[in-house]
Amino acid sequence: MRTFWDELALYLEYLKAIGVKTLPKKKAFERFLKLDLSPPPKSLAEIAKEIEGCTRCKLHRTRTNIVLGEGPENATLMFIGEAPGRDEDLEGRPFVGRAGKLLDQMLGAINIRRAEVYITNVVKCRPPGNRTPEPDEIEACLPYLAKQIKLIRPRLICTLGLVAAQTVLATTQPLSRLRGKIHEIDGIKVVVTYHPAFLLRYPSYKAQALEDLKLLKRLYEELK
């Protein structure tokens, strides 16, 4: 049976393998729910127009497309990942690569259609080489994510991976401490699970992810 330290060591190994050299600082996360969002956006199209041509961080220099997100404006459930990858950058849509296909399978396992949920990322432009977003990049995109949440007002959020979980929950706790619990931000319930890209690299964690999805499904059915 793996201990917390075993999981931490494995996750650090994964981060190193994908080129992560530094972890975001807590300061960036603490600002997430303190943003002044008045007046709220009227539509996702309004947010898309605002973010068009964004140069708030250095990621604009290497992107092909901004990936705002997709799904209905009245979605009960929102998924929040880390950042677009190569395929997402090319198509301008979230989760369309290998990780996206696995996410679709994960949704299918709990009988939820992709078309009924809203899917986005913390960072809207692809970091070079699919590296983890840096603190200044996360902070630059927080207003857009916060506006998406305020507009859609989902009743349930599922974060995918460490960066999304720590950003949304304004914490620096490891994923192993956040999983398996029902969190809440501003009246919205939050469930934490692994990013599909992590599961592709470490498939032995899929069983744990399935348990997270079962919890998500139960909450989703209660809220619908």
C-alpha positions in Angstrom: 0.0 0.0 0.0 1.5 3.4 -1.0 2.0 6.0 1.7 1.5 9.7 1.3 5.3 10.1 0.8 5.3 7.4 -1.9 2.6 9.3 -3.8 4.4 12.6 -3.3 7.7 11.1 -4.7 5.9 9.7 -7.7 4.1 12.9 -8.5 7.4 14.9 -8.2 8.9 12.4 -10.6 6.0 13.0 -13.0 6.5 16.8 -12.8 10.2 16.4 -13.4 9.5 14.2 -16.4 7.3 16.8 -18.0 9.8 19.6 -17.4 8.5 21.3 -14.2 11.3 23.1 -12.4 9.4 25.3 -9.9 6.0 25.1 -8.3 3.5 28.0 -8.1 3.5 30.0 -4.9 0.5 30.3 -2.6 0.2 34.1 -3.2 -1.2 33.5 -6.7 -3.9 31.1 -5.4 -5.0 33.3 -2.5 -6.2 36.0 -5.0 -8.6 33.6 -6.8 -11.7 34.4 -4.9 -10.8 38.0 -4.0 -11.1 39.3 -7.6 -13.6 42.1 -8.1 -15.9 40.8 -10.8 -18.6 43.5 -10.8 -20.5 43.8 -13.1 -20.6 40.1 -14.1 -20.2 39.2 -17.8 -23.4 38.8 -19.7 -22.3 35.8 -21.9 -19.4 33.5 -22.7 -19.1 35.4 -26.0 -18.4 38.6 -24.0 -15.5 36.8 -22.2 -14.3 35.5 -25.5 -14.2 39.0 -27.0 -12.4 40.3 -23.9 -9.7 37.6 -24.0 -9.2 37.9 -27.8 -5.6 39.0 -28.5 -4.7 38.8 -24.8 -1.1 39.7 -24.0 -1.3 39.6 -20.2 1.5 37.0 -19.9 4.4 35.7 -22.0 2.4 32.7 -23.3 0.8 34.8 -26.0 4.2 34.8 -27.8 4.0 31.1 -28.7 0.3 30.2 -28.8 -1.6 29.4 -31.9 -5.1 29.8 -30.4 -6.6 30.9 -27.1 -8.5 28.0 -25.6 -11.3 29.6 -23.5 -13.5 26.5 -23.0 -16.6 24.9 -24.3 -20.0 23.8 -23.1 -23.4 25.2 -22.2 -23.6 28.5 -20.3 -26.1 26.9 -17.8 -24.0 23.8 -17.1 -24.5 22.3 -13.7 -21.0 20.7 -13.8 -17.8 22.3 -14.8 -14.4 20.6 -15.3 -11.3 22.7 -14.8 -7.9 21.4 -16.1 -4.4 22.9 -16.1 -3.7 24.3 -19.5 -4.1 23.5 -23.2 -1.8 21.0 -24.9 -0.5 20.9 -28.5 -3.8 19.5 -30.0 -5.9 22.0 -28.0 -3.6 24.9 -29.1 -4.1 23.9 -32.7 -7.8 23.4 -32.6 -8.7 26.1 -30.1 -10.8 23.6 -28.0 -10.1 22.1 -24.6 -9.3 18.4 -24.1 -9.2 17.2 -27.7 -5.9 15.2 -27.6 -5.1 11.9 -25.9 -5.9 13.3 -22.5 -9.2 14.6 -23.9 -10.1 11.1 -25.2 -9.5 9.7 -21.8 -11.6 12.4 -20.2 -14.4 11.4 -22.6 -14.0 7.8 -21.4 -14.1 8.9 -17.8 -17.3 10.8 -18.4 -18.8 7.8 -20.2 -17.9 5.6 -17.2 -20.3 7.6 -15.1 -22.9 8.2 -17.8 -22.3 11.9 -18.3 -22.3 13.4 -21.7 -19.5 15.8 -22.6 -22.1 18.1 -24.2 -23.9 18.7 -20.9 -20.8 19.9 -19.0 -18.6 23.0 -19.3 -14.8 22.3 -19.8 -12.0 24.8 -19.4 -8.5 25.2 -18.0 -6.9 27.5 -15.5 -4.6 28.9 -18.2 -6.0 29.6 -21.6 -2.8 29.4 -23.7 -0.5 26.5 -24.2 2.7 26.6 -22.1 5.7 25.7 -24.4 6.4 22.0 -24.4 3.3 21.4 -22.3 5.2 22.4 -19.2 3.3 23.3 -16.0 2.0 26.9 -16.0 4.1 29.3 -14.0 2.7 31.5 -11.2 2.6 34.7 -13.2 0.8 32.9 -16.0 -1.8 31.4 -13.6 -2.3 34.8 -12.0 -2.8 36.5 -15.4 -5.6 34.1 -16.4 -7.4 34.0 -13.0 -9.8 36.9 -14.0 -11.0 34.9 -17.0 -11.5 31.7 -15.0 -13.3 33.6 -12.3 -15.6 35.3 -14.8 -16.4 31.9 -16.4 -17.4 30.5 -13.0 -19.4 33.6 -12.1 -21.3 33.5 -15.4 -22.0 29.8 -15.6 -22.5 29.5 -11.9 -22.1 25.7 -11.9 -23.3 23.9 -8.8 -20.4 21.4 -9.0 -16.8 21.7 -10.1 -14.4 18.9 -10.8 -10.7 19.9 -10.9 -8.3 17.8 -12.9 -4.8 17.7 -11.6 -2.7 19.5 -9.0 -2.6 23.0 -10.5 -6.3 23.2 -11.0 -7.1 21.9 -7.5 -4.7 24.2 -5.8 -5.8 27.2 -7.8 -9.6 26.7 -7.3 -9.3 25.8 -3.7 -6.6 28.5 -2.9 -4.4 25.9 -1.2 -0.9 24.4 -1.4 -2.0 21.0 -0.1 -1.0 18.0 -2.2 -3.5 16.2 -4.4 -3.5 13.1 -2.0 -4.9 15.3 0.8 -7.6 16.9 -1.4 -9.0 13.8 -3.1 -11.9 11.9 -1.6 -13.5 15.0 0.0 -16.2 17.4 -0.9 -14.9 20.9 -0.9 -16.8 24.2 -1.4 -16.0 27.6 -2.8 -18.6 30.4 -2.8 -21.4 27.8 -2.4 -20.2 25.6 -5.2 -19.2 22.0 -4.4 -15.8 20.9 -5.6 -14.4 17.4 -6.2 -10.7 16.8 -6.9 -9.2 14.1 -9.1 -6.1 13.4 -11.3 -5.5 15.0 -14.6 -6.1 12.5 -17.5 -2.5 13.2 -18.7 -1.2 11.9 -15.4 -3.4 8.8 -15.7 -2.0 8.1 -19.1 1.5 8.1 -17.7 0.6 6.3 -14.5 -2.5 4.1 -15.3 -2.3 2.4 -11.9 -4.0 5.5 -10.5 -7.1 5.0 -12.7 -8.8 3.0 -9.9 -8.5 5.9 -7.5 -9.8 8.3 -10.2 -12.8 6.1 -10.7 -13.6 6.4 -7.0 -13.4 10.2 -7.4 -15.8 10.0 -10.4 -18.3 7.9 -8.4 -18.3 10.7 -5.8 -18.8 13.2 -8.5 -21.6 11.3 -10.1 -23.4 11.0 -6.8 -23.2 14.7 -6.1 -24.2 15.5 -9.7 -27.4 13.4 -9.5 -28.3 15.0 -6.2 -27.9 18.5 -7.6 -29.6 18.0 -11.0 
